[in-house]
């Protein structure tokens, strides 16, 4: 091999590694976009990765037809990936905002398949070109594949630790597309001697590069306008954290918090939710000195707990430090939670609730579980038998647990499954539901290690909504949403216990909420 051939072969290996990094980032980017916009992260990642790999298989098969002009073919594949991949999440937000329901999923899956197919064409072409310039087929295949697989690992790490938290979904797509186009231009320059129309292709690449740079600079702002269409009220705060998308909206004094598109509270009626979450458990416990709050990073549950002078310590465990920072520092939220985090009794720990319970041995008088609904695998584990067993093991004798348990009206089977799962953890339970206008009818499960009666619970702190008479009414369920559900044939539906091994709740939850 000549010196030029050696340099060209090395350029091919480097190119294969870099474009594989871009490929894996696009692959997981589409999964993240689907998780955010469509829900059920495991489902979306499974579908997008499967479609991407299927597309790669299709692309590899089609690459057999590419036998001439290998470098130009590679260059224009990269240009095409740059255009389609770069605008993918930008257009996806537009489709979600302006077109009918279901079109966003179709667009996402289609674009995943297309980008996967284009990615699948890349490697066979590079292998063929490496072989053409003098590298044996065995060596060229092995080296290009090594570059590809190594690049895949780097791409995954870059997405998790750099691109997603620092740039978000829209800007990441444009930046990665830019890298694809830059690699194409670099290869084009390296092999310019064998390309007669070099200037024409190079000019086209520069034009695409400029368009993508404009996308990096201005695409996110435009996509924000699209995203605003997904919410009824103006967005006043928007942040993509390592764990989720945080959005605050406000209109005519109504402040609303959304995590990954799911409403967490409305300032107009959140007191109904948080008073029901906190006070029955506080009143049912024989002692309330030590309280554990799992979730609740907005500090609204803390506000209610701090009405009790008997409380000596409050441990709040929330996974995302950006949520608790918001609860501590955002003036809109601190006004609502009455600066609850400034109370010396509060100790904040930012970690996974399941992990926290596994690693710590403290016992608590009251445990309040204020977690988002079980709409994905990571949240589902916080509604399993194993999790409720951990709760029981951290509860002092005479203590009480309150769990938010989604809507018994909209997701009846999910609600009663949570109740049955808690009972399977050797807890005695009672059931409450309350009308929260921004949510609708919302359910809670109150539990203790000993038998108890809600009728004996006495609320004796200042509240806006909850009284002893109101509390008694919250325990009554209509025939259409009680635990004796029947199917269309009149047969009673068997309620399942939700476990880590058999996470039945996710599918039930998705099915229940798909029409709302």
Secondary structure, 3 states (H helix, E strand, C coil): CCHHHHHHHHHHHHHHHHHHHHHHHHHHHHHHHHHHHHCCHHHHHHHHHHHHHHHHHHHHHHHHHCCCCHHHHHHHHHHHHHHHHHCHHHHHHHHHHHCCCCHHHHHHHHHHHHHHHHHHHHHHHHHHHHHHCCCCHHHHHHHHHHHHHHHHHHHHHHHHHHHHHHHHHHHHHHHHHHHHHHHHHHHHHHCHHHCCCHHHHHHHHHHHHHHHHHHHHHHHHHHHHHHHCCCCCCEEEEEECCCCEEEEEEECCEEEEEECCEEEEECCCHHHHHHHHHHHHHHHCCCCCEEEEEECCCCHHHHHHCCCCCCCEEEEECCCHHHHHHHHHCHHHHHHHCCHHHCCCEEEECCCHHHHHHHCCCCEEEEEEECCCCCCHHHHHHHCHHHHHHHHHCEEEEEEEEEECCCCCCCHHHHHHHHHHHHHCCCEEEEEEEEECCCEEEEEEEEECCCCCHHHCCCCCCCCCCCHHHHHHHCCCCCCCCCCCECCCCCECCCCCCCCCCCHHHHHHHHHHCCC
